[in-house]
């Protein structure tokens, strides 16, 4: 999930504002001159509408300038929501991902189309209502349904309902549900104010005796939905949802119906096979209108309070941020998800005296949350109603809170072990010595720094760190900055134990492929032939019972070829490798040659390693600056006093992971637990293994947390 809210650039800031009980409505109205109109000055507005990373999404400047701001921000929010799910957006390219977006008025489009500028086709591709969804599908190359919904205030729940129906029917494998609302025209606010729907003092006093309407507000929100068994990160399970219209009502189309709300909620819980009495909290629609609040309370009382022994807790995020109209339902869901994560329901604002028309409030059967309250149980309901009579309710089911607490408490000590008792005992004693490497990339240095700071901040959350590592597994286009943080289980954070003080040549150990023969082809590149009969040392590199060519062997072949093009020895040519991709492994067979052809484009440095007409490795190589004649020393640690993992145990650990090294590839004699040193015998075969090749990286530390960039 991700979103932009009033005074909040992301979900985490939004949550901090909620839990601190802050009013996010402001008189600092930058959309129009509030003094010139007879409407309340206070609104909720999101910032940085003029900021958009157009090139990241492959959008021209001309198109970006005529694109609806809701669409621009939605692109960024959807990208963040997918990443928040632990999924690299790049990995979804070409997949059946549905996009279901909610919006109402196209105010920016109206302003632009009425301007004096000559209209062009860019206005159609930038401002047409369908582009809110279609532009997302196009930018991310999603092949699923792409729809825009408008049922006014319940639009995001209408979109969510059809997103889940598409998932269940197999139309898509995952789905984006989003909502966007940005206010530009005073005309809409004037119309709402004439209906007595907008609060005169700019305060959304939901369920209070002094309620006089809502405050118009803005938000752009997105959720990434998939089947539960496919989720890498699961905030909640949607146990039930229903979104239907009230039909004809004698009171009028815009007046809520208690009867229809009650009927719809009962149907939702019956179809979901859930007991309404198990719901302890409902995030209400709660607009603070005199017509809407009493009818909603009456429906909640009928469905949730019959036979209940404790009061039903309710709240509305609109007291903090105002009414985001088509995006309001998702704002309520995000509030609930963050409440569950923090185990706390934030307080509602502007509630002093219960509305006398809300009998269940007066009687105490329903209570408004006015102070931070523990989040206790698993079922929560969320209401959302549209001004045209489209009513919606969602049932959210959470995992057992006590089990989550136990897992979080013991997660640091969870490690894979075999059945042997002595090995299990050894793992118990060393379970907290394995450091975690978190890589990151971004468009700016500040973006990478923020990413890694969050990793450090949540270093105890192993699931969160796992998601960060999943995201980093696939290259993100146009990310020009990279960095990493090394998180130790002791709570310390380092880049490396020690930066090399002297010559690096003896550390970046270059290993050769024994007895290789190469031929330079003008068009094909450099050819390397590998044969296990003559290159017998490679026979010991066994993974999952197969003899595989070592991964860093490809790097060495590229380095060797690049050096030959420069007419120098590899040891005298430091290089940078970028955008390195290993496409597949290469299995080596006795008595059969494996031929590798390395091609490097001299101008760009882009290279390919080809075997059997398939690319096995690709990337970019370029010459680096000369490094100092440095080498590592052992001054910073004592080998004799350190706790070590001996050879048999070290290779048992690798064996559990499928690495069955034999012969000269069993070259590690001792390893220090903290990973600062390893003792190798006198031969060089151990250095052929990909886990033993040291690659120097230019880095610097930005703070004491040990965040590095290269």
C-alpha positions as CSV (number, residue, x, y, z in Angstrom):
1,X,0.0,0.0,0.0
2,X,1.0,3.6,-0.5
3,X,-0.5,7.0,-0.5
4,X,-0.2,10.7,-0.5
5,X,-2.4,12.6,2.1
6,X,-2.8,16.1,3.4
7,X,0.5,17.2,5.1
8,X,1.8,13.6,4.5
9,X,4.0,12.5,1.7
10,X,3.7,8.8,2.6
11,X,1.9,6.3,4.7
12,X,4.4,6.4,7.6
13,X,4.1,10.2,8.0
14,X,0.3,9.9,7.7
15,X,0.3,7.4,10.5
16,X,2.5,9.6,12.8
17,X,0.0,12.4,12.3
18,X,-2.9,10.2,13.1
19,X,-1.5,8.6,16.3
20,X,-0.5,12.1,17.5
21,X,-4.0,13.3,17.0
22,X,-3.1,16.1,14.5
23,X,-5.6,18.0,12.4
24,X,-4.4,17.8,8.8
25,X,-6.8,20.5,7.5
26,X,-5.2,23.8,6.9
27,X,-6.2,27.4,6.0
28,X,-3.1,27.5,3.8
29,X,-5.2,27.0,0.6
30,X,-3.0,27.0,-2.4
31,X,-5.7,25.8,-4.8
32,X,-7.6,29.1,-5.0
33,X,-8.0,32.5,-3.4
34,X,-10.3,31.6,-0.5
35,X,-11.0,35.2,0.3
36,X,-12.7,35.7,-3.1
37,X,-15.4,33.0,-2.6
38,X,-18.1,32.5,0.0
39,X,-16.9,29.1,1.0
40,X,-14.9,27.8,4.0
41,X,-11.2,28.5,3.7
42,X,-10.0,25.3,5.4
43,X,-9.3,22.3,3.1
44,X,-7.0,19.3,3.1
45,X,-4.4,19.4,0.3
46,X,-1.5,17.3,-0.7
47,X,1.8,18.9,-1.8
48,X,4.2,18.9,-4.6
49,X,1.7,18.7,-7.4
50,X,4.3,20.2,-9.8
51,X,6.8,17.5,-9.0
52,X,6.9,14.4,-11.3
53,X,9.6,12.1,-12.4
54,X,8.4,11.9,-16.0
55,X,11.6,10.2,-17.4
56,X,11.3,7.4,-14.9
57,X,8.0,6.4,-16.5
58,X,9.1,7.1,-20.1
59,X,6.9,10.2,-20.4
60,X,7.9,13.2,-22.5
61,X,7.9,16.7,-21.0
62,X,5.2,17.8,-23.4
63,X,2.9,15.0,-22.3
64,X,3.7,15.5,-18.6
65,X,2.8,19.2,-18.8
66,X,-0.7,18.3,-20.1
67,X,-1.3,15.3,-17.9
68,X,-3.9,15.3,-15.1
69,X,-2.0,15.6,-11.8
70,X,-4.1,12.8,-10.4
71,X,-2.6,10.5,-13.1
72,X,1.0,11.7,-12.5
73,X,0.8,11.1,-8.8
74,X,-1.0,7.8,-9.3
75,X,1.9,6.4,-11.3
76,X,4.3,7.2,-8.5
77,X,1.9,5.9,-5.8
78,X,1.3,2.6,-7.7
79,X,5.0,2.0,-8.1
80,X,5.5,2.5,-4.3
81,X,2.5,0.3,-3.4
82,X,3.9,-2.6,-5.5
83,X,7.4,-2.2,-3.9
84,X,5.7,-2.0,-0.4
85,X,4.3,-5.5,-1.2
86,X,7.9,-6.8,-1.6
87,X,7.6,-7.1,-5.3
88,X,9.8,-5.4,-7.8
89,X,7.5,-3.6,-10.3
90,X,9.8,-4.7,-13.1
91,X,9.0,-8.3,-12.4
92,X,5.3,-7.7,-13.3
93,X,6.0,-6.5,-16.8
94,X,3.7,-8.4,-19.2
95,X,1.8,-10.1,-16.4
96,X,-2.0,-10.1,-16.1
97,X,-2.2,-7.3,-13.5
98,X,-5.6,-5.5,-13.3
99,X,-5.8,-1.8,-12.7
100,X,-9.0,-0.6,-11.0
101,X,-9.0,3.2,-10.2
102,X,-11.5,5.5,-8.7
103,X,-12.1,9.2,-9.4
104,X,-14.9,11.7,-9.6
105,X,-14.5,15.2,-11.0
106,X,-11.8,15.9,-13.7
107,X,-11.2,19.4,-12.4
108,X,-7.7,19.9,-13.8
109,X,-8.9,18.8,-17.3
110,X,-11.7,21.3,-17.2
111,X,-9.4,24.1,-16.3
112,X,-6.9,23.2,-19.1
113,X,-9.6,22.7,-21.8
114,X,-11.1,26.1,-21.0
115,X,-7.7,27.9,-21.1
116,X,-6.5,30.0,-24.1
117,X,-3.9,27.4,-25.1
118,X,-4.4,25.6,-28.4
119,X,-5.7,22.1,-27.6
120,X,-3.6,19.2,-28.9
121,X,-3.8,15.4,-28.8
122,X,-1.8,15.5,-25.6
123,X,-4.8,16.7,-23.7
124,X,-6.7,13.6,-24.7
125,X,-3.9,11.2,-23.7
126,X,-3.2,13.2,-20.6
127,X,-6.7,14.2,-19.3
128,X,-9.2,11.7,-20.6
129,X,-10.8,9.9,-17.5
130,X,-9.8,6.5,-18.8
131,X,-6.1,7.5,-18.6
132,X,-6.1,7.3,-14.8
133,X,-6.1,3.5,-15.2
134,X,-4.8,3.0,-18.8
135,X,-1.8,5.2,-18.3
136,X,-0.8,2.9,-15.3
137,X,-1.3,-0.2,-17.4
138,X,0.7,1.3,-20.2
139,X,3.6,2.5,-18.1
140,X,4.0,-0.8,-16.2
141,X,3.1,-3.0,-19.2
142,X,0.2,-4.7,-17.3
143,X,-2.0,-7.0,-19.4
144,X,-5.0,-7.2,-17.2
145,X,-8.3,-5.3,-17.0
146,X,-8.0,-1.5,-16.8
147,X,-11.0,0.3,-15.5
148,X,-12.0,3.7,-14.0
149,X,-14.9,3.8,-11.5
150,X,-17.0,6.7,-10.3
151,X,-19.7,6.1,-7.7
152,X,-18.7,9.3,-5.9
153,X,-17.5,8.8,-2.3
154,X,-17.7,5.0,-2.5
155,X,-15.8,4.8,-5.8
156,X,-12.6,3.2,-4.4
157,X,-14.7,0.4,-2.8
158,X,-16.5,-0.2,-6.2
159,X,-13.1,-0.5,-7.8
160,X,-11.9,-2.9,-5.0
161,X,-15.0,-5.1,-5.4
162,X,-14.4,-5.6,-9.1
163,X,-10.7,-6.0,-8.6
164,X,-11.4,-8.9,-6.3
165,X,-14.0,-10.4,-8.6
166,X,-11.4,-10.3,-11.4
167,X,-8.9,-12.1,-9.2
168,X,-11.5,-14.8,-8.3
169,X,-12.6,-15.3,-11.9
170,X,-9.0,-15.5,-13.2
171,X,-9.2,-12.4,-15.3
172,X,-6.0,-11.2,-13.6
173,X,-3.4,-12.7,-11.3
174,X,-3.0,-9.5,-9.2
175,X,-4.7,-6.2,-9.1
176,X,-4.1,-2.5,-8.3
177,X,-7.0,-0.7,-6.5
178,X,-6.5,3.0,-6.3
179,X,-8.3,6.3,-5.7
180,X,-7.4,9.8,-6.5
181,X,-8.9,13.2,-5.6
182,X,-7.4,16.6,-6.1
183,X,-9.5,19.8,-5.8
184,X,-9.0,22.7,-8.2
185,X,-12.4,24.2,-8.9
186,X,-14.3,26.3,-6.4
187,X,-17.5,25.5,-8.2
188,X,-17.7,22.0,-6.7
189,X,-17.1,23.3,-3.2
190,X,-19.7,26.0,-3.7
191,X,-22.2,23.4,-4.8
192,X,-21.5,21.2,-1.8
193,X,-21.7,24.2,0.5
194,X,-25.1,25.1,-0.9
195,X,-26.3,21.6,0.2
196,X,-25.1,22.2,3.8
197,X,-22.7,19.3,3.2
198,X,-19.5,21.3,4.0
199,X,-18.6,22.4,7.5
200,X,-18.6,26.1,8.0
201,X,-15.6,26.1,10.4
202,X,-13.6,23.6,8.4
203,X,-13.8,20.8,11.1
204,X,-15.2,17.4,10.4
205,X,-17.1,16.8,13.7
206,X,-18.2,13.2,13.0
207,X,-21.0,11.9,15.4
208,X,-20.8,15.0,17.5
209,X,-23.8,17.1,18.5
210,X,-22.3,20.1,16.7
211,X,-21.7,18.3,13.4
212,X,-22.3,20.5,10.3
213,X,-20.7,18.6,7.4
214,X,-17.4,17.5,6.1
215,X,-14.2,19.2,4.9
216,X,-13.1,18.7,1.3
217,X,-9.8,17.0,1.1
218,X,-7.3,15.3,-1.2
219,X,-5.5,12.0,-1.4
220,X,-4.0,9.6,-3.9
221,X,-3.9,6.0,-2.7
222,X,-3.2,2.6,-4.1
223,X,-3.4,-1.0,-2.8
224,X,-1.7,-4.0,-4.4
225,X,-3.9,-7.1,-4.1
226,X,-3.2,-10.7,-4.9
227,X,-4.2,-14.2,-3.7
228,X,-3.1,-14.9,-0.1
229,X,-0.9,-17.8,-1.0
230,X,1.0,-15.6,-3.5
231,X,1.6,-12.7,-1.1
232,X,5.1,-11.8,0.0
233,X,3.8,-9.3,2.5
234,X,0.3,-9.5,3.8
235,X,-1.3,-6.7,5.8
236,X,-4.7,-8.3,5.9
237,X,-7.2,-10.7,4.2
238,X,-10.3,-9.2,2.7
239,X,-12.9,-11.7,4.0
240,X,-15.8,-10.0,2.4
241,X,-16.9,-7.0,0.3
242,X,-20.1,-5.8,-1.2
243,X,-21.0,-2.6,-3.1
244,X,-24.6,-2.1,-4.2
245,X,-27.0,0.8,-4.9
246,X,-29.9,1.7,-2.6
247,X,-32.3,2.1,-5.5
248,X,-35.3,4.4,-5.2
249,X,-35.7,6.2,-1.9
250,X,-38.6,8.6,-1.0
251,X,-36.2,10.9,0.8
252,X,-34.2,11.5,-2.3
253,X,-31.1,10.2,-4.1
254,X,-28.5,11.8,-1.9
255,X,-30.1,10.8,1.4
256,X,-28.5,7.6,3.0
257,X,-30.8,4.6,3.7
258,X,-30.5,2.9,7.1
259,X,-32.5,-0.1,5.8
260,X,-30.2,-0.7,2.8
261,X,-27.0,-0.2,4.8
262,X,-28.3,-2.7,7.4
263,X,-29.3,-5.2,4.7
264,X,-26.0,-4.9,2.8
265,X,-23.8,-5.4,5.9
266,X,-25.8,-8.5,7.0
267,X,-25.4,-10.0,3.5
268,X,-21.6,-9.3,3.6
269,X,-21.1,-11.1,6.9
270,X,-23.4,-14.0,6.0
271,X,-21.6,-14.6,2.7
272,X,-18.2,-14.3,4.4
273,X,-19.3,-16.7,7.1
274,X,-18.3,-14.3,9.8
275,X,-20.1,-13.3,13.0
276,X,-20.7,-9.5,13.3
277,X,-20.3,-9.8,17.1
278,X,-16.6,-10.7,16.6
279,X,-16.0,-7.3,15.0
280,X,-14.7,-5.0,17.7
281,X,-14.1,-1.9,15.6
282,X,-15.7,-0.3,12.5
283,X,-14.0,2.4,10.5
284,X,-17.2,4.4,9.7
285,X,-17.9,6.5,6.6
286,X,-18.7,9.3,9.1
287,X,-18.9,12.5,7.1
288,X,-20.3,14.6,10.0
289,X,-23.5,15.5,8.2
290,X,-26.8,15.7,10.1
291,X,-28.5,13.4,7.6
292,X,-25.7,10.8,7.3
293,X,-24.4,10.2,10.8
294,X,-27.6,9.1,12.5
295,X,-28.6,6.7,9.7
296,X,-25.1,5.1,9.8
297,X,-25.2,4.7,13.6
298,X,-28.7,3.2,13.4
299,X,-27.5,0.6,10.8
300,X,-24.4,-0.3,12.8
301,X,-26.4,-0.7,16.0
302,X,-28.8,-3.1,14.3
303,X,-26.1,-5.3,12.7
304,X,-23.3,-5.3,15.4
305,X,-24.9,-4.5,18.8
306,X,-27.7,-7.1,19.1
307,X,-26.4,-9.5,21.7
308,X,-23.2,-7.7,22.2
309,X,-21.7,-7.5,25.7
310,X,-19.1,-4.8,25.1
311,X,-19.5,-1.6,23.2
312,X,-18.7,-1.4,19.5
313,X,-15.8,0.9,18.8
314,X,-16.0,3.3,15.8
315,X,-14.0,6.1,14.3
316,X,-13.6,8.0,11.1
317,X,-10.3,9.1,9.5
318,X,-12.2,12.2,8.1
319,X,-11.9,13.9,11.5
320,X,-8.1,14.1,10.8
321,X,-7.8,14.6,7.1
322,X,-11.3,15.5,5.8
323,X,-13.2,13.8,3.0
324,X,-11.2,12.6,0.1
325,X,-14.4,11.6,-1.7
326,X,-13.6,8.9,-4.3
327,X,-10.4,7.9,-2.4
328,X,-12.0,8.1,1.1
329,X,-12.7,4.4,1.4
330,X,-9.1,3.4,0.8
331,X,-7.9,6.1,3.3
332,X,-10.1,4.3,5.9
333,X,-8.6,1.0,5.0
334,X,-5.0,2.3,5.3
335,X,-5.8,3.8,8.7
336,X,-7.0,0.3,9.9
337,X,-4.0,-1.5,8.4
338,X,-1.6,0.9,10.1
339,X,-3.6,0.6,13.4
340,X,-3.2,-3.2,13.3
341,X,0.5,-2.9,12.6
342,X,1.0,-0.6,15.6
343,X,-1.5,-2.5,17.7
344,X,-3.2,0.9,18.4
345,X,-6.3,2.7,17.1
346,X,-5.6,6.4,16.9
347,X,-8.0,9.0,18.5
348,X,-10.8,10.8,16.6
349,X,-10.8,14.6,16.7
350,X,-13.6,17.1,17.3
351,X,-15.8,14.8,19.3
352,X,-17.2,16.2,22.6
353,X,-20.9,15.4,22.9
354,X,-22.7,12.5,21.2
355,X,-25.1,13.5,18.6
356,X,-28.5,13.1,20.3
357,X,-30.0,11.7,17.0
358,X,-27.5,8.8,17.3
359,X,-29.3,6.8,20.0
360,X,-26.8,3.9,20.2
361,X,-24.0,6.5,21.0
362,X,-26.1,8.1,23.7
363,X,-26.9,4.7,25.2
364,X,-23.3,3.6,25.1
365,X,-23.7,0.6,22.8
366,X,-21.4,2.3,20.4
367,X,-18.4,4.3,21.4
368,X,-16.3,6.8,19.5
369,X,-12.5,6.2,20.0
370,X,-11.3,9.5,21.5
371,X,-7.9,8.3,22.8
372,X,-5.3,5.8,21.6
373,X,-6.9,2.4,22.1
374,X,-5.3,-1.1,21.9
375,X,-6.1,-3.0,18.7
376,X,-7.2,-6.3,20.2
377,X,-9.1,-8.6,17.8
378,X,-9.0,-10.0,14.3
379,X,-12.1,-8.7,12.5
380,X,-12.7,-5.1,11.5
381,X,-15.4,-3.5,9.3
382,X,-15.0,-0.5,7.0
383,X,-18.0,1.5,5.7
384,X,-18.2,3.7,2.6
385,X,-21.2,5.4,1.0
386,X,-21.7,7.4,-2.2
387,X,-23.8,10.5,-2.6
388,X,-25.8,8.7,-5.3
389,X,-26.8,5.8,-3.1
390,X,-24.0,3.3,-3.8
391,X,-23.3,1.7,-0.4
392,X,-20.3,-0.5,0.4
393,X,-18.8,-2.5,3.3
394,X,-15.5,-4.3,3.6
395,X,-14.6,-7.0,6.2
396,X,-10.9,-7.2,7.0
397,X,-9.5,-10.3,8.8
398,X,-6.1,-10.2,10.5
399,X,-3.8,-13.0,11.6
400,X,-3.7,-13.9,15.2
401,X,-2.0,-11.0,17.0
402,X,-0.5,-13.1,19.8
403,X,1.1,-15.5,17.3
404,X,2.5,-12.4,15.5
405,X,4.0,-11.1,18.7
406,X,5.7,-14.5,19.5
407,X,7.2,-14.7,16.0
408,X,8.5,-11.1,16.2
409,X,10.0,-11.8,19.6
410,X,11.8,-15.0,18.4
411,X,12.5,-14.2,14.8
412,X,16.1,-13.3,15.4
413,X,16.8,-16.9,16.4
414,X,15.1,-18.6,13.6
415,X,17.7,-20.5,11.5
416,X,17.7,-23.6,9.2
417,X,19.2,-26.7,10.8
418,X,19.6,-30.4,10.1
419,X,18.3,-33.3,12.2
420,X,21.6,-34.0,13.8
421,X,21.5,-33.1,17.5
422,X,25.1,-31.8,17.7
423,X,24.6,-29.6,14.6
424,X,21.3,-28.2,16.0
425,X,23.1,-27.3,19.3
426,X,25.8,-25.6,17.3
427,X,23.2,-23.6,15.4
428,X,21.5,-22.5,18.6
429,X,24.8,-21.1,19.9
430,X,25.5,-19.2,16.7
431,X,22.1,-18.2,15.6
432,X,22.7,-14.5,16.0
433,X,26.0,-14.1,14.3
434,X,24.9,-14.0,10.6
435,X,24.9,-10.5,9.2
436,X,22.3,-9.3,6.7
437,X,23.2,-7.4,3.6
438,X,20.6,-5.0,2.3
439,X,21.3,-3.5,-1.2
440,X,19.4,-0.5,-2.5
441,X,19.1,1.6,-5.6
442,X,17.4,4.9,-6.5
443,X,17.1,7.9,-8.7
444,X,18.9,10.1,-6.2
445,X,21.4,9.7,-3.4
446,X,18.8,11.0,-0.9
447,X,16.4,8.3,-2.1
448,X,18.9,5.6,-1.5
449,X,19.8,7.1,1.9
450,X,16.1,7.1,3.0
451,X,15.6,3.5,1.8
452,X,18.6,2.3,3.8
453,X,17.7,4.4,6.8
454,X,14.3,2.6,6.9
455,X,16.1,-0.8,6.7
456,X,18.2,0.2,9.7
457,X,15.2,1.5,11.6
458,X,13.3,-1.8,11.1
459,X,16.3,-4.1,11.3
460,X,14.5,-6.4,13.8
461,X,11.7,-7.1,11.3
462,X,13.2,-10.0,9.4
463,X,10.1,-10.2,7.0
464,X,10.6,-6.5,6.1
465,X,14.3,-7.1,5.4
466,X,13.4,-10.1,3.3
467,X,11.1,-7.9,1.2
468,X,13.8,-5.4,0.7
469,X,16.1,-8.1,-0.6
470,X,13.4,-9.4,-2.9
471,X,13.0,-6.0,-4.5
472,X,16.7,-5.7,-5.1
473,X,16.8,-9.0,-6.9
474,X,15.7,-7.4,-10.2
475,X,17.2,-4.4,-11.8
476,X,15.1,-1.2,-11.7
477,X,15.5,0.9,-14.8
478,X,16.9,4.5,-14.5
479,X,18.2,3.9,-10.9
480,X,21.5,5.6,-11.2
481,X,22.5,5.4,-7.5
482,X,23.1,2.3,-5.5
483,X,24.1,1.6,-1.9
484,X,24.0,-1.0,0.8
485,X,24.0,-1.5,4.5
486,X,25.3,-4.5,6.5
487,X,23.1,-5.2,9.5
488,X,24.7,-7.4,12.2
489,X,22.5,-9.4,14.5
490,X,24.2,-7.7,17.4
491,X,22.5,-4.4,16.4
492,X,25.6,-2.8,14.9
493,X,25.7,-1.6,11.4
494,X,28.8,-1.6,9.2
495,X,29.8,-1.3,5.5
496,X,32.9,-3.5,5.9
497,X,35.1,-4.4,8.8
498,X,38.0,-2.4,7.5
499,X,38.8,-0.4,4.3
500,X,41.9,-1.7,2.6
501,X,44.9,0.4,3.8
502,X,47.4,-0.9,1.2
503,X,47.6,-2.7,-2.1
504,X,44.4,-4.4,-3.3
505,X,46.1,-6.5,-6.0
506,X,46.5,-9.5,-3.7
507,X,42.9,-9.3,-2.5
508,X,41.1,-9.0,-5.9
509,X,42.6,-12.4,-6.7
510,X,42.3,-13.0,-10.4
511,X,41.9,-16.7,-11.2
512,X,42.5,-18.2,-14.6
513,X,40.6,-21.0,-16.4
514,X,43.4,-23.6,-16.6
515,X,44.5,-24.5,-20.2
516,X,41.8,-22.3,-21.8
517,X,42.3,-21.5,-25.5
518,X,40.9,-18.4,-27.0
519,X,40.5,-17.0,-30.5
520,X,39.7,-13.5,-31.4
521,X,36.8,-13.2,-33.9
522,X,36.2,-9.8,-35.6
523,X,32.4,-10.2,-35.2
524,X,31.8,-12.9,-32.6
525,X,34.2,-11.7,-29.9
526,X,36.6,-13.8,-27.8
527,X,36.0,-17.6,-27.5
528,X,36.9,-19.6,-24.4
529,X,36.6,-23.4,-24.4
530,X,36.2,-25.2,-21.1
531,X,36.7,-29.0,-20.8
532,X,36.6,-31.0,-17.5
533,X,39.3,-33.4,-18.7
534,X,41.9,-30.7,-19.0
535,X,40.3,-28.2,-16.5
536,X,39.9,-30.8,-13.8
537,X,39.8,-28.4,-10.9
538,X,36.3,-27.3,-12.0
539,X,35.0,-30.8,-11.3
540,X,34.8,-29.9,-7.6
541,X,32.3,-27.0,-8.1
542,X,29.1,-29.0,-7.5
543,X,25.8,-27.4,-6.7
544,X,22.6,-29.3,-6.4
545,X,24.5,-32.4,-7.6
546,X,25.5,-30.7,-10.8
547,X,29.0,-29.5,-11.9
548,X,28.4,-25.8,-12.7
549,X,30.7,-23.2,-14.1
550,X,31.4,-20.7,-11.3
551,X,29.4,-17.5,-11.5
552,X,32.5,-15.3,-11.1
553,X,34.0,-17.2,-14.0
554,X,31.9,-15.1,-16.3
555,X,33.2,-12.0,-14.7
556,X,36.8,-13.2,-15.1
557,X,36.2,-14.0,-18.8
558,X,34.8,-10.5,-19.3
559,X,37.7,-8.9,-17.4
560,X,40.2,-10.9,-19.5
561,X,38.6,-9.9,-22.8
562,X,38.3,-6.3,-21.8
563,X,42.0,-6.2,-20.7
564,X,43.0,-7.8,-24.0
565,X,41.1,-5.0,-25.9
566,X,43.1,-2.5,-23.9
567,X,46.4,-4.4,-24.5
568,X,47.1,-4.7,-20.8
569,X,47.1,-7.5,-18.2
570,X,43.8,-7.8,-16.1
571,X,45.8,-7.3,-12.9
572,X,46.7,-3.8,-14.1
573,X,43.2,-2.8,-15.3
574,X,40.7,-2.1,-12.5
575,X,37.1,-2.2,-13.8
576,X,33.6,-1.3,-12.8
577,X,30.8,-3.7,-13.6
578,X,27.2,-2.4,-13.8
579,X,23.8,-3.9,-14.6
580,X,25.2,-7.4,-14.1
581,X,22.7,-10.1,-14.9
582,X,23.2,-13.9,-14.7
583,X,20.6,-15.3,-17.1
584,X,21.2,-19.0,-16.4
585,X,23.7,-21.5,-15.0
586,X,26.0,-23.5,-17.3
587,X,26.4,-27.2,-16.5
588,X,29.7,-28.8,-17.3
589,X,29.9,-32.3,-18.7
590,X,32.9,-34.7,-18.8
591,X,34.4,-35.1,-22.3
592,X,32.3,-32.3,-23.7
593,X,33.5,-28.7,-24.4
594,X,31.6,-25.7,-23.1
595,X,32.3,-22.8,-25.4
596,X,31.8,-19.2,-24.2
597,X,31.9,-16.2,-26.5
598,X,32.5,-12.8,-24.9
599,X,31.4,-9.8,-26.9
600,X,32.1,-6.2,-25.7
601,X,30.9,-3.1,-27.5
602,X,33.9,-0.7,-27.3
603,X,31.9,2.5,-27.1
604,X,29.2,1.6,-24.5
605,X,31.0,-1.2,-22.6
606,X,27.9,-3.4,-22.9
607,X,28.9,-7.0,-22.9
608,X,27.4,-10.4,-23.4
609,X,28.6,-13.9,-22.6
610,X,27.0,-16.5,-24.9
611,X,27.0,-20.3,-24.5
612,X,25.1,-22.6,-26.8
613,X,23.6,-19.6,-28.6
614,X,22.1,-18.3,-25.4
615,X,23.1,-15.3,-23.3
616,X,24.3,-16.5,-19.9
617,X,25.6,-13.3,-18.6
618,X,25.3,-9.6,-19.5
619,X,26.1,-6.2,-18.2
620,X,28.3,-3.2,-18.7
621,X,32.1,-3.0,-18.0
622,X,34.2,0.2,-18.0
623,X,37.6,1.2,-16.9
624,X,38.0,2.4,-13.3
625,X,40.5,4.8,-11.8
626,X,43.7,3.3,-10.5
627,X,43.4,2.4,-6.8
628,X,46.0,2.9,-4.2
629,X,48.6,0.1,-3.8
630,X,46.9,-1.1,-0.7
631,X,46.2,-4.4,1.0
632,X,44.2,-5.6,4.0
633,X,46.0,-6.1,7.3
634,X,45.1,-8.1,10.3
635,X,45.7,-5.3,12.8
636,X,42.0,-4.9,13.6
637,X,41.4,-8.4,14.9
638,X,43.1,-11.3,16.5
639,X,42.9,-14.6,14.7
640,X,44.0,-16.6,17.8
641,X,41.3,-15.3,20.1
642,X,38.3,-15.2,17.7
643,X,35.6,-17.9,17.7
644,X,35.8,-19.8,14.5
645,X,33.7,-22.2,12.3
646,X,36.0,-25.1,11.3
647,X,36.2,-26.7,7.9
648,X,33.8,-29.6,8.4
649,X,31.1,-27.5,9.9
650,X,31.5,-24.7,7.3
651,X,31.0,-27.2,4.5
652,X,28.1,-28.8,6.3
653,X,26.4,-25.4,6.3
654,X,27.1,-25.1,2.5
655,X,25.8,-28.6,2.0
656,X,22.5,-27.7,3.6
657,X,22.2,-25.0,1.0
658,X,23.0,-27.3,-1.9
659,X,26.7,-26.5,-2.3
660,X,28.6,-29.8,-2.4
661,X,32.1,-28.6,-3.0
662,X,34.8,-31.2,-3.6
663,X,38.5,-31.3,-4.1
664,X,40.4,-28.1,-4.3
665,X,37.1,-26.2,-4.0
666,X,37.0,-27.2,-0.3
667,X,39.6,-24.6,0.3
668,X,38.4,-22.9,3.4
669,X,40.1,-24.1,6.6
670,X,38.6,-21.8,9.2
671,X,36.0,-18.9,9.2
672,X,35.6,-16.3,11.9
673,X,32.0,-16.1,13.0
674,X,31.6,-12.4,12.3
675,X,32.9,-12.9,8.8
676,X,36.0,-10.7,9.2
677,X,38.5,-13.4,8.1
678,X,38.9,-16.8,6.7
679,X,42.0,-19.1,6.7
680,X,42.8,-20.7,3.3
681,X,45.5,-23.2,2.4
682,X,48.4,-22.3,0.1
683,X,46.8,-23.1,-3.3
684,X,44.6,-20.8,-5.3
685,X,41.7,-23.1,-6.2
686,X,39.6,-21.8,-3.3
687,X,39.7,-18.4,-5.0
688,X,37.8,-19.7,-8.0
689,X,34.6,-20.0,-6.1
690,X,32.2,-17.1,-6.5
691,X,31.9,-16.8,-2.8
692,X,35.6,-16.2,-2.4
693,X,36.3,-13.5,-5.0
694,X,36.7,-10.1,-3.5
695,X,35.4,-7.2,-5.7
696,X,36.5,-3.7,-4.6
697,X,33.8,-1.1,-4.6
698,X,34.2,2.6,-4.2
699,X,32.1,3.6,-1.1
700,X,31.7,6.1,1.6
701,X,29.8,6.3,4.9
702,X,27.1,8.9,5.2
703,X,26.4,8.4,8.8
704,X,27.1,6.2,11.8
705,X,24.6,3.7,10.8
706,X,27.1,2.4,8.2
707,X,25.2,3.3,5.0
708,X,27.4,3.1,1.9
709,X,27.0,4.2,-1.7
710,X,28.9,3.3,-4.8
